Amino acid sequence: MKPTISIEYCPRCGWLLRAAWMAQELLTTFSNDLLAVQLIPSEVSGRYTIKIDNTLLWDRKREGRFPEPKEVKQKVRDEIDPERSLGHSDR
């Protein structure tokens, strides 16, 4: 079964566009490999997390910053197909 990515973001912080952009990047790169990318408005202020199924890939508070798309794509690739080349995103 194909995995689902969840992006939980703080709507009060205005991070919907950031989350939607990340979802677009992931869907473009992994269009045949994912079941879905969910955008989840968080009840917790300041939250921005990315999970693949139940595995946490990124937590803004833990990392101290937002991820670059390249970083998230590499983490997703490592979970679903570690041998896959991401082309320019691997450099």
Backbone torsions as a table, in degrees:
resi	resn	phi	psi	omega
1	MET	NA	142.7	-179.7
2	LYS	-75.4	144.3	-178.8
3	PRO	-78.9	160.9	175.0
4	THR	-114.1	134.2	175.3
5	ILE	-101.6	135.4	177.4
6	SER	-117.2	129.4	174.5
7	ILE	-115.7	110.6	178.5
8	GLU	-99.7	125.8	-173.8
9	TYR	-133.6	158.0	178.7
10	CYS	-88.1	111.1	178.6
11	PRO	-69.8	-29.7	179.4
12	ARG	-68.0	-25.6	178.7
13	CYS	-85.0	-7.2	179.3
14	GLY	78.9	32.1	-174.3
15	TRP	-98.3	12.2	178.1
16	LEU	-60.2	-46.8	-178.3
17	LEU	-63.1	-38.3	177.2
18	ARG	-62.5	-45.0	179.7
19	ALA	-65.5	-41.5	179.5
20	ALA	-65.8	-38.5	177.6
21	TRP	-63.5	-43.8	178.5
22	MET	-63.6	-41.2	177.7
23	ALA	-60.0	-43.6	178.6
24	GLN	-61.1	-44.4	178.9
25	GLU	-59.7	-44.6	-178.8
26	LEU	-68.9	-41.8	179.0
27	LEU	-66.8	-33.5	177.6
28	THR	-68.3	-44.4	-177.4
29	THR	-75.4	-38.4	-173.3
30	PHE	-117.5	36.2	-173.8
31	SER	-55.7	-34.3	-178.4
32	ASN	-94.8	-3.6	-172.7
33	ASP	-108.8	-11.6	-175.6
34	LEU	-114.0	144.6	172.6
35	LEU	-75.6	-43.4	-177.1
36	ALA	-166.1	161.9	166.7
37	VAL	-123.5	119.2	-178.6
38	GLN	-99.7	139.0	170.9
39	LEU	-106.2	121.2	-174.8
40	ILE	-120.2	111.7	175.0
41	PRO	-66.4	127.3	-175.7
42	SER	-86.9	147.5	171.8
43	GLU	-83.9	-15.0	-176.4
44	VAL	-96.1	122.1	-179.0
45	SER	-63.3	135.0	176.6
46	GLY	83.4	3.6	-176.8
47	ARG	-80.8	136.8	170.3
48	TYR	-150.3	99.5	-179.3
49	THR	-126.1	152.3	176.2
50	ILE	-128.2	127.5	179.7
51	LYS	-126.8	149.4	168.6
52	ILE	-114.3	115.8	-167.4
53	ASP	52.1	-117.4	-179.3
54	ASN	-105.8	10.7	-178.4
55	THR	-95.5	120.9	179.1
56	LEU	-72.8	122.7	177.4
57	LEU	-98.6	-34.0	-176.3
58	TRP	-153.3	136.8	174.1
59	ASP	-133.2	114.8	-176.6
60	ARG	-56.3	-41.6	-179.2
61	LYS	-67.3	-41.1	-179.9
62	ARG	-67.0	-42.9	-176.7
63	GLU	-81.8	-21.2	179.4
64	GLY	81.2	12.1	-179.1
65	ARG	-168.2	170.0	173.3
66	PHE	-82.0	151.9	178.5
67	PRO	-81.5	153.7	168.6
68	GLU	-83.9	147.8	178.8
69	PRO	-53.0	-39.1	-180.0
70	LYS	-56.6	-43.0	-179.2
71	GLU	-64.1	-43.8	-178.5
72	VAL	-68.6	-41.4	178.3
73	LYS	-59.9	-41.3	178.8
74	GLN	-64.8	-40.6	179.0
75	LYS	-66.3	-41.1	177.6
76	VAL	-64.2	-48.0	178.6
77	ARG	-56.1	-44.3	-178.9
78	ASP	-61.8	-29.2	178.7
79	GLU	-80.6	-41.2	-171.4
80	ILE	-100.0	-27.4	-177.4
81	ASP	-162.1	76.7	-173.5
82	PRO	-57.2	-23.0	-178.4
83	GLU	-84.3	-10.9	-175.7
84	ARG	-70.4	138.2	175.0
85	SER	-88.2	138.4	175.9
86	LEU	-104.4	13.5	178.7
87	GLY	61.1	-124.8	-176.8
88	HIS	-62.8	-23.0	179.6
89	SER	-74.3	-11.9	176.9
90	ASP	-87.5	-10.9	-177.8
91	ARG	-84.6	NA	NA
